[in-house]
Amino acid sequence: MITVEHKSASSNFIRTIIQEDLQSGKVDQIVTRFPPEPNGYLHIGHAKAICLNFELADEFKGKTNLRFDDTNPLKEDKEYVEAIKEDVKWLGFEWDGLYFASDYFEEMYNRAVLLIKKGMAYVCDLSAEEIREMRGTLTEPGKESPYRNRSVEENLDLFERMRSGEFKDGEKVLRAKIDMASPNINLRDPVLYRISHTPHHNTGTKWCIYPMYDFAHPIEDAIEGVTHSLCSLEFEDHRPLYDWVVRETEMEHQPRQYEFARLNLTNTVMSKRYLRQLVEEKVVDGWDDPRMPTISGLRRRGYTPEAIRTFAREIGVARSNSVVDVRMLEHFVREDLKLKAPRTMAVLRPLKVVIVNYPKDQVEMLDAEINPENPEMGIRQIPFSREIYIEQDDFMENPPSKYFRLFPGNEVRLKHAYFIKCVDVIKDEEGNVVELHCTYDPETKSGTGFTGRKVKGTIHWVEAKHAVPAEFRLYDSLIIDADDKADKSLLDLLNPDSLEITHGFVEPNMKETAPEDKYQFFRHGYFHVDPKYTTPEKLVFNRIVPLKSSFDPKKG
């Protein structure tokens, strides 16, 4: 079922419940499910739920189903179904059963008919707005529908005619007959079925009535033999209705629902409605934009499934909502990549340097570790010659104190190469620095053990003649965490500096790189070859995370 090595996490209340249920004999085998609605792409909050359901079932040798709650054809699409399946697999999980709510439409219809026969459901002609107005408030009971006391025979006839397509959208609904005075508003005669003459991605035009989530979900769980139906906290008030549906539709298996806190991240929006707005208004480059918190966006940015799974375990499972610092997620990405990612050098904003005393036609190959933290990855060779590129930020003509990089008359070490000293600055007609002339000291070559003098600065570089042009995409948070969000729209909270694109160079060994390869660029951070825009003629790198963060995993 699960394709990754399981690592036990600290105990949580759901794990404790499962352990007690198994020890007491209440259940013989754990069955969980991940039940997304295919109305958008999954995000990092869903990743938490995926890991929880699959890993708990794996730990206790149970089963996990992937089930699509496809009860609303107005918003659902096959594109989302396939994207969700891909995301679950990418995270490292394999489901035991693949199901759709639409597989059970006939069974759900029959259970609704059973409720009508028991006098527990009725066809109502009120509009959606009228139903809302009559539902009451938290302090005042609701008002009964004038259609609440229709006979069983009339309700059966009307419900069958609803199914046959006789009525228009919104003309009638099927409601449960529970208690309009209940302190739980969800029990005030909730709608069970509505009419929608919209083709369904799975059933086509077979159905024109569709069950509501609160009616469909418990029946699906019961049909599949789910033992622990894990939901986020917003469904806690729906649990009495969940239990009512299972009980009154006389399902043979009676699952139990348990709620846990959903994942909230700083500088992040995780509402599908808002994410869809960003896509539809072209604020972002699709659902897989690397700034999006979608799993496909994180994947395209370069996050690893291992890092996301570790993050999901470490944040734990709680009963109350809280906000997790997004830097914690970034921390686990760095931890996962530091032993995996090859080190290399890239210049994102190039400034040309001519080493005037280096032989004009000479090119020498220098040794450099592929990953100093993982010596088994070996050594790479990089060319060095008279002309190189350095970062524009690594030179200042009039530097402040304690600036240890390159400036006129100062000497620095080139990573893996030699000491160089700036002897001349070339400017264009507008006074911009366009080229530096430097000298090098051949005795200072890295690896020779030179100790004659020391320099305080080390900078990276790329040899100019063999350098490979590349585009670099530097990402920041898409959302600004404002103190007061109440009066602000989503667009008001967007970070105008969430993406910066630069053009520079990488080492020539990067010619053989492929989409989705990952590297650590010296001093810049971890980067990922963008699979969407990289071509044989153009390399595009997405920065996954910067090299360092102020986040302390011990403090959280």
C-alpha positions as CSV (number, residue, x, y, z in Angstrom):
1,M,0.0,0.0,0.0
2,I,2.7,2.5,1.0
3,T,5.8,2.6,-1.0
4,V,8.0,4.5,1.4
5,E,9.8,3.3,4.5
6,H,7.6,4.1,7.5
7,K,9.1,6.1,10.3
8,S,7.0,6.2,13.5
9,A,6.2,9.6,14.8
10,S,5.4,10.7,18.3
11,S,2.0,9.6,19.6
12,N,-1.1,11.6,18.9
13,F,-4.7,11.2,20.0
14,I,-5.8,9.5,16.7
15,R,-3.0,6.9,17.0
16,T,-4.1,6.3,20.6
17,I,-7.7,5.8,19.5
18,I,-6.7,3.3,16.9
19,Q,-4.5,1.4,19.3
20,E,-7.3,1.2,21.8
21,D,-9.8,0.1,19.1
22,L,-7.5,-2.7,18.0
23,Q,-6.6,-3.9,21.5
24,S,-10.3,-3.9,22.6
25,G,-11.3,-5.8,19.5
26,K,-13.7,-3.0,18.4
27,V,-12.1,-3.3,15.0
28,D,-10.1,-6.1,13.4
29,Q,-8.3,-4.0,10.7
30,I,-7.9,-0.3,10.2
31,V,-9.4,1.2,7.1
32,T,-8.8,4.9,6.4
33,R,-9.5,6.9,3.3
34,F,-8.3,10.1,1.6
35,P,-11.5,11.7,0.1
36,P,-10.7,14.8,-2.0
37,E,-13.3,16.5,-4.1
38,P,-11.9,16.8,-7.7
39,N,-12.6,20.5,-8.0
40,G,-9.1,21.8,-7.9
41,Y,-5.5,20.7,-7.2
42,L,-4.3,19.5,-3.9
43,H,-2.3,21.7,-1.6
44,I,0.1,21.3,1.3
45,G,-2.8,21.0,3.8
46,H,-4.0,18.0,1.8
47,A,-0.5,16.5,2.0
48,K,-0.8,16.5,5.8
49,A,-4.1,14.6,5.5
50,I,-2.6,12.2,3.0
51,C,0.4,11.3,5.1
52,L,-1.8,10.9,8.2
53,N,-4.3,8.5,6.6
54,F,-1.8,6.4,4.7
55,E,0.9,6.2,7.4
56,L,-1.4,5.4,10.2
57,A,-3.0,2.6,8.2
58,D,0.5,1.4,7.2
59,E,1.7,1.4,10.8
60,F,-1.2,-0.8,11.9
61,K,-1.1,-3.0,8.8
62,G,-4.4,-1.6,7.5
63,K,-5.7,-0.3,4.3
64,T,-6.2,3.2,2.8
65,N,-8.6,4.1,-0.1
66,L,-8.4,7.0,-2.4
67,R,-11.9,8.1,-3.0
68,F,-13.1,11.1,-5.0
69,D,-16.1,12.9,-3.5
70,D,-17.5,13.8,-6.9
71,T,-21.0,14.9,-6.0
72,N,-20.9,18.4,-7.6
73,P,-20.6,18.3,-11.4
74,L,-20.6,22.0,-11.7
75,K,-17.1,22.3,-10.3
76,E,-15.4,18.9,-10.9
77,D,-13.3,17.8,-13.8
78,K,-11.2,14.8,-14.9
79,E,-8.2,17.0,-15.0
80,Y,-8.4,17.3,-11.2
81,V,-8.9,13.6,-10.8
82,E,-5.7,12.8,-12.7
83,A,-3.7,15.5,-10.9
84,I,-4.8,14.2,-7.5
85,K,-3.8,10.7,-8.4
86,E,-0.4,11.9,-9.6
87,D,0.1,14.0,-6.4
88,V,-0.6,11.0,-4.1
89,K,1.8,8.8,-6.0
90,W,4.5,11.5,-6.0
91,L,4.2,11.7,-2.3
92,G,5.1,8.0,-2.2
93,F,1.8,6.3,-1.5
94,E,-0.3,3.7,-3.2
95,W,-3.9,3.3,-2.4
96,D,-5.6,-0.1,-1.8
97,G,-8.9,0.9,-3.5
98,L,-9.7,3.6,-6.0
99,Y,-13.3,4.7,-5.7
100,F,-15.7,7.5,-6.7
101,A,-18.7,8.8,-4.8
102,S,-20.5,8.5,-8.2
103,D,-19.9,4.8,-8.1
104,Y,-22.5,4.7,-5.3
105,F,-25.2,7.0,-6.7
106,E,-27.7,4.2,-7.1
107,E,-27.1,3.0,-3.5
108,M,-27.4,6.6,-2.2
109,Y,-30.6,7.1,-4.0
110,N,-32.0,3.9,-2.6
111,R,-31.0,5.0,0.9
112,A,-32.7,8.3,0.4
113,V,-35.9,6.5,-0.6
114,L,-35.6,4.5,2.6
115,L,-35.5,7.7,4.6
116,I,-38.6,8.9,2.8
117,K,-40.4,5.7,3.5
118,K,-39.5,6.0,7.2
119,G,-40.9,9.6,7.2
120,M,-37.4,11.0,7.8
121,A,-37.0,12.9,4.5
122,Y,-39.3,15.1,2.3
123,V,-39.2,17.0,-0.9
124,C,-39.2,20.8,-0.3
125,D,-40.1,23.5,-2.9
126,L,-38.4,26.4,-1.0
127,S,-35.5,28.1,-2.8
128,A,-32.0,28.0,-1.4
129,E,-32.3,31.5,-0.1
130,E,-35.7,30.7,1.6
131,I,-34.2,27.7,3.3
132,R,-31.3,29.8,4.6
133,E,-33.7,32.4,5.9
134,M,-35.8,29.9,7.7
135,R,-32.9,28.0,9.2
136,G,-32.7,30.3,12.2
137,T,-29.6,31.5,14.1
138,L,-27.4,30.1,16.8
139,T,-29.8,31.6,19.4
140,E,-33.1,31.2,17.6
141,P,-34.7,28.0,16.3
142,G,-35.6,27.6,12.6
143,K,-39.0,27.6,11.0
144,E,-40.5,24.4,9.5
145,S,-41.0,24.3,5.8
146,P,-44.6,24.4,4.6
147,Y,-43.8,21.2,2.7
148,R,-42.4,19.3,5.7
149,N,-45.6,17.3,6.2
150,R,-46.1,15.9,2.8
151,S,-47.2,12.3,2.7
152,V,-44.7,9.5,2.2
153,E,-46.5,8.7,-1.1
154,E,-46.2,12.3,-2.4
155,N,-42.5,12.5,-1.4
156,L,-41.7,9.2,-3.2
157,D,-43.5,10.4,-6.3
158,L,-41.8,13.8,-6.3
159,F,-38.4,12.4,-5.6
160,E,-38.7,9.9,-8.5
161,R,-39.8,12.7,-10.8
162,M,-36.8,14.7,-9.6
163,R,-34.6,11.9,-10.8
164,S,-36.4,11.6,-14.1
165,G,-35.6,15.2,-14.9
166,E,-39.1,16.7,-14.7
167,F,-38.0,19.7,-12.6
168,K,-35.6,22.6,-13.2
169,D,-32.4,23.3,-11.3
170,G,-33.3,24.6,-7.8
171,E,-37.0,23.9,-8.2
172,K,-37.0,21.2,-5.5
173,V,-34.7,19.6,-3.1
174,L,-34.8,16.6,-0.8
175,R,-34.4,17.4,2.9
176,A,-33.9,15.3,6.0
177,K,-36.6,15.6,8.6
178,I,-34.7,16.0,11.8
179,D,-35.2,19.0,14.2
180,M,-35.6,22.6,13.2
181,A,-35.1,23.6,16.8
182,S,-31.8,21.7,17.3
183,P,-28.9,23.8,18.7
184,N,-26.8,22.3,16.0
185,I,-27.8,24.1,12.8
186,N,-26.5,21.2,10.7
187,L,-29.4,19.1,12.0
188,R,-32.1,21.6,11.0
189,D,-33.5,19.6,8.1
190,P,-30.4,19.7,6.0
191,V,-30.6,19.3,2.2
192,L,-29.8,15.8,1.0
193,Y,-30.3,16.1,-2.7
194,R,-30.4,19.0,-5.2
195,I,-31.2,19.1,-8.9
196,S,-28.5,19.9,-11.4
197,H,-28.9,19.2,-15.1
198,T,-25.1,19.2,-15.6
199,P,-23.2,16.4,-17.2
200,H,-21.0,14.5,-14.7
201,H,-17.3,13.7,-15.5
202,N,-17.9,10.0,-14.5
203,T,-21.6,9.3,-15.1
204,G,-22.4,11.6,-18.0
205,T,-26.1,12.5,-18.2
206,K,-27.4,9.5,-16.3
207,W,-28.2,11.6,-13.2
208,C,-29.7,15.1,-12.8
209,I,-30.0,14.9,-9.0
210,Y,-26.9,14.8,-6.9
211,P,-26.4,14.0,-3.2
212,M,-25.0,16.7,-0.9
213,Y,-21.6,16.0,0.8
214,D,-23.0,15.5,4.3
215,F,-25.3,12.8,3.0
216,A,-22.9,11.1,0.6
217,H,-19.8,11.1,2.7
218,P,-21.0,8.9,5.6
219,I,-22.6,6.4,3.1
220,E,-19.4,6.1,1.2
221,D,-17.4,5.5,4.3
222,A,-19.9,2.8,5.4
223,I,-19.9,1.1,2.0
224,E,-16.1,0.9,2.0
225,G,-15.9,-0.3,5.6
226,V,-13.9,2.7,6.8
227,T,-13.2,2.4,10.5
228,H,-11.7,5.8,11.2
229,S,-13.0,8.7,9.1
230,L,-10.4,11.4,9.6
231,C,-11.6,15.0,8.9
232,S,-10.4,18.5,9.7
233,L,-11.9,20.4,12.6
234,E,-14.5,22.3,10.5
235,F,-16.5,19.1,10.2
236,E,-16.8,18.6,14.0
237,D,-20.2,20.2,14.1
238,H,-21.2,17.9,11.2
239,R,-20.5,14.7,13.1
240,P,-24.0,14.4,14.6
241,L,-25.4,14.5,11.0
242,Y,-22.8,12.0,9.9
243,D,-23.9,9.6,12.6
244,W,-27.6,10.3,11.9
245,V,-27.2,9.4,8.2
246,V,-25.3,6.2,8.9
247,R,-27.8,5.2,11.5
248,E,-31.1,6.1,9.8
249,T,-30.1,4.8,6.4
250,E,-29.5,1.5,8.2
251,M,-25.9,1.0,6.9
252,E,-24.5,-2.4,7.9
253,H,-21.1,-0.9,8.7
254,Q,-21.0,2.1,11.1
255,P,-17.8,4.1,10.7
256,R,-16.7,6.8,13.2
257,Q,-15.6,10.3,12.3
258,Y,-12.6,11.9,14.1
259,E,-11.5,15.5,13.6
260,F,-8.0,17.0,13.7
261,A,-6.6,20.5,13.2
262,R,-6.0,21.4,9.6
263,L,-2.6,22.8,8.5
264,N,-2.3,26.6,8.4
265,L,1.0,28.1,7.1
266,T,2.2,31.7,7.4
267,N,2.3,33.7,4.2
268,T,0.1,31.1,2.5
269,V,-3.5,30.9,1.4
270,M,-5.0,27.3,1.2
271,S,-8.5,27.8,0.2
272,K,-9.3,26.1,-3.2
273,R,-11.6,29.0,-4.0
274,Y,-8.8,31.5,-3.6
275,L,-6.3,29.3,-5.4
276,R,-8.7,28.9,-8.3
277,Q,-9.1,32.7,-8.4
278,L,-5.3,33.2,-8.7
279,V,-5.2,30.7,-11.6
280,E,-8.3,32.1,-13.4
281,E,-7.2,35.7,-13.1
282,K,-3.7,34.7,-14.3
283,V,-2.0,36.1,-11.2
284,V,0.1,32.9,-11.3
285,D,1.3,30.6,-14.0
286,G,-1.3,27.9,-13.4
287,W,-2.0,25.5,-10.6
288,D,1.7,24.4,-10.7
289,D,3.2,27.8,-10.3
290,P,6.1,27.3,-7.9
291,R,4.7,30.1,-5.7
292,M,1.5,28.2,-5.2
293,P,1.1,25.9,-2.1
294,T,-0.3,23.2,-4.3
295,I,1.5,19.9,-4.3
296,S,2.1,20.3,-8.0
297,G,3.5,23.8,-7.4
298,L,5.8,22.6,-4.7
299,R,7.0,19.7,-6.9
300,R,7.7,22.1,-9.8
301,R,9.6,24.4,-7.4
302,G,11.7,21.5,-6.3
303,Y,10.4,20.4,-3.0
304,T,10.9,16.7,-2.3
305,P,8.3,14.2,-1.2
306,E,10.6,13.1,1.6
307,A,10.8,16.6,3.0
308,I,7.0,17.1,2.9
309,R,6.4,13.7,4.6
310,T,8.9,14.6,7.3
311,F,7.3,18.0,7.8
312,A,3.8,16.4,8.1
313,R,5.1,14.0,10.8
314,E,6.9,16.7,12.8
315,I,4.1,19.2,12.9
316,G,2.0,16.4,14.6
317,V,-1.8,16.0,14.9
318,A,-3.6,18.3,17.2
319,R,-7.2,19.0,18.3
320,S,-7.0,22.8,18.0
321,N,-6.0,25.0,15.0
322,S,-2.7,26.9,14.9
323,V,-0.4,28.4,12.4
324,V,2.9,26.8,11.4
325,D,5.8,29.0,10.2
326,V,6.4,28.2,6.5
327,R,10.2,28.3,7.3
328,M,9.7,25.0,9.1
329,L,8.7,23.4,5.8
330,E,11.7,25.0,4.1
331,H,14.0,23.7,6.9
332,F,13.1,20.1,6.1
333,V,13.7,20.7,2.4
334,R,17.2,21.9,3.2
335,E,17.8,18.9,5.5
336,D,16.6,16.5,2.8
337,L,18.7,18.1,0.0
338,K,22.0,18.8,1.8
339,L,23.3,15.3,1.3
340,K,21.6,14.7,-2.0
341,A,22.1,17.8,-4.1
342,P,25.4,18.3,-6.0
343,R,27.2,21.5,-5.3
344,T,28.0,23.8,-8.2
345,M,28.5,27.4,-9.0
346,A,26.1,29.7,-10.8
347,V,26.3,33.5,-11.4
348,L,22.9,35.0,-11.4
349,R,23.8,38.6,-12.2
350,P,27.1,38.4,-14.1
351,L,29.9,40.9,-14.1
352,K,32.8,40.1,-16.4
353,V,36.4,39.8,-15.0
354,V,39.5,39.7,-17.1
355,I,42.6,38.2,-15.3
356,V,45.2,40.2,-17.1
357,N,48.3,38.2,-16.1
358,Y,46.7,34.8,-16.9
359,P,47.9,33.3,-20.3
360,K,45.4,34.2,-23.0
361,D,44.8,30.8,-24.6
362,Q,45.2,28.7,-21.5
363,V,42.4,26.7,-20.0
364,E,43.1,24.5,-16.9
365,M,40.8,22.1,-15.2
366,L,40.3,22.4,-11.4
367,D,39.0,19.8,-9.0
368,A,36.0,20.6,-6.8
369,E,34.0,18.4,-4.5
370,I,30.5,17.5,-5.8
371,N,29.2,17.6,-2.2
372,P,31.6,18.2,0.7
373,E,29.0,16.8,3.1
374,N,28.8,13.6,1.1
375,P,32.3,12.7,-0.1
376,E,31.0,9.5,-1.8
377,M,29.6,11.7,-4.5
378,G,33.1,12.3,-5.8
379,I,34.9,15.1,-7.6
380,R,33.9,17.3,-10.6
381,Q,36.2,19.3,-12.8
382,I,35.6,22.9,-13.7
383,P,37.5,25.0,-16.3
384,F,39.4,28.1,-15.4
385,S,40.8,30.7,-17.9
386,R,41.6,34.4,-18.4
387,E,38.0,35.5,-18.5
388,I,35.4,34.6,-15.8
389,Y,32.0,35.9,-14.5
390,I,31.4,36.9,-10.9
391,E,28.3,38.3,-9.2
392,Q,27.7,42.0,-9.5
393,D,27.1,42.0,-5.8
394,D,30.6,40.7,-5.1
395,F,32.1,44.0,-6.3
396,M,31.8,47.5,-4.8
397,E,33.8,50.4,-6.0
398,N,33.4,52.3,-2.7
399,P,32.7,49.6,-0.1
400,P,31.6,50.2,3.5
401,S,33.7,48.9,6.3
402,K,33.8,45.1,6.8
403,Y,33.1,44.5,3.2
404,F,35.4,41.6,2.4
405,R,34.6,40.9,-1.2
406,L,36.2,42.5,-4.3
407,F,36.9,46.2,-4.6
408,P,39.8,48.2,-6.1
409,G,43.1,47.0,-4.6
410,N,41.5,44.2,-2.6
411,E,42.3,40.6,-2.9
412,V,39.8,37.7,-2.6
413,R,39.9,33.9,-3.1
414,L,38.0,32.5,-6.1
415,K,36.3,29.3,-4.8
416,H,38.3,26.2,-5.9
417,A,40.8,28.5,-7.8
418,Y,43.2,31.3,-7.0
419,F,43.6,34.6,-5.2
420,I,42.7,37.6,-7.4
421,K,43.2,41.3,-6.9
422,C,41.2,44.1,-8.6
423,V,43.5,46.5,-10.5
424,D,41.2,48.3,-12.8
425,V,37.5,49.1,-13.2
426,I,35.9,49.5,-16.7
427,K,32.8,51.6,-17.1
428,D,30.4,52.4,-19.9
429,E,29.4,56.0,-21.0
430,E,26.8,56.2,-18.2
431,G,29.3,55.3,-15.5
432,N,28.1,51.7,-14.9
433,V,30.7,49.1,-14.1
434,V,30.8,46.6,-17.0
435,E,34.1,44.9,-16.5
436,L,36.9,44.4,-14.0
437,H,40.6,43.8,-14.6
438,C,42.3,41.7,-12.0
439,T,45.6,39.9,-11.5
440,Y,46.0,36.4,-10.0
441,D,48.7,34.8,-7.9
442,P,49.5,31.3,-9.3
443,E,51.0,30.2,-6.0
444,T,47.6,30.5,-4.3
445,K,45.9,27.7,-6.1
446,S,43.3,25.8,-4.0
447,G,44.5,22.5,-2.8
448,T,48.2,23.3,-2.8
449,G,48.4,24.1,0.9
450,F,49.4,27.8,0.3
451,T,49.7,29.6,3.6
452,G,51.7,32.7,2.6
453,R,48.9,35.1,3.4
454,K,45.2,35.0,4.0
455,V,42.2,36.8,2.6
456,K,38.9,37.4,4.3
457,G,36.6,36.9,1.3
458,T,35.8,34.0,-0.9
459,I,33.6,34.5,-4.0
460,H,32.2,32.1,-6.6
461,W,32.6,32.4,-10.4
462,V,32.0,30.7,-13.7
463,E,34.6,30.5,-16.5
464,A,33.3,32.7,-19.4
465,K,34.2,30.8,-22.5
466,H,32.5,27.5,-21.5
467,A,29.7,29.0,-19.4
468,V,26.2,27.8,-20.0
469,P,23.5,30.6,-20.2
470,A,20.6,30.0,-17.8
471,E,17.5,31.7,-16.5
472,F,17.0,31.9,-12.7
473,R,13.6,32.3,-11.0
474,L,13.8,33.5,-7.4
475,Y,10.7,33.0,-5.4
476,D,9.4,34.7,-2.3
477,S,6.1,34.3,-0.4
478,L,3.1,34.9,-2.7
479,I,1.0,36.2,0.2
480,I,1.9,39.0,2.6
481,D,1.0,38.2,6.2
482,A,-0.8,41.4,7.1
483,D,-1.8,42.1,10.7
484,D,-5.3,43.0,9.7
485,K,-6.8,40.9,6.8
486,A,-10.4,41.6,7.6
487,D,-10.9,44.4,5.1
488,K,-8.5,43.2,2.5
489,S,-9.2,41.2,-0.6
490,L,-7.0,38.4,-1.8
491,L,-5.4,40.6,-4.4
492,D,-4.6,43.2,-1.7
493,L,-2.5,40.6,0.1
494,L,-0.3,39.6,-2.9
495,N,3.4,40.2,-2.6
496,P,4.5,42.2,-5.6
497,D,8.0,40.8,-5.3
498,S,7.1,37.2,-5.1
499,L,9.0,36.4,-8.3
500,E,12.3,37.8,-9.7
501,I,13.8,36.6,-12.9
502,T,17.5,37.0,-13.7
503,H,19.8,35.7,-16.4
504,G,23.3,34.5,-15.9
505,F,25.5,31.4,-16.3
506,V,26.2,28.0,-14.8
507,E,29.2,25.7,-15.0
508,P,29.6,23.8,-18.3
509,N,29.0,20.5,-16.6
510,M,25.3,21.6,-16.4
511,K,24.9,21.0,-20.1
512,E,23.8,17.5,-19.3
513,T,21.3,18.4,-16.7
514,A,17.7,17.3,-17.1
515,P,14.4,18.7,-15.9
516,E,13.8,18.2,-12.2
517,D,17.5,17.8,-11.3
518,K,18.4,19.6,-8.1
519,Y,21.6,21.4,-7.2
520,Q,23.0,23.6,-4.4
521,F,24.4,26.8,-6.0
522,F,27.2,28.1,-3.9
523,R,25.9,30.9,-1.6
524,H,22.6,31.1,-3.5
525,G,20.6,28.2,-2.2
526,Y,19.0,25.0,-3.6
527,F,17.7,25.1,-7.2
528,H,15.6,22.8,-9.4
529,V,15.6,22.5,-13.2
530,D,12.1,23.8,-14.1
531,P,10.3,21.0,-16.0
532,K,7.8,23.3,-17.7
533,Y,10.0,25.8,-19.4
534,T,13.4,24.1,-19.7
535,T,14.2,23.1,-23.2
536,P,17.4,21.7,-24.9
537,E,18.1,25.3,-25.9
538,K,17.2,27.0,-22.6
539,L,18.0,26.1,-19.0
540,V,15.5,27.5,-16.4
541,F,16.2,27.1,-12.7
542,N,13.7,27.6,-9.9
543,R,15.1,28.5,-6.5
544,I,13.7,25.9,-4.0
545,V,14.9,27.7,-0.9
546,P,17.7,30.0,0.0
547,L,20.8,28.5,1.6
548,K,20.1,29.7,5.1
549,S,17.1,30.6,7.3
550,S,16.6,32.1,10.7
551,F,14.2,29.3,11.6
552,D,15.2,27.2,14.6
553,P,13.7,23.7,14.5
554,K,14.2,23.3,18.2
555,K,12.1,26.4,19.0
556,G,9.6,25.9,16.2
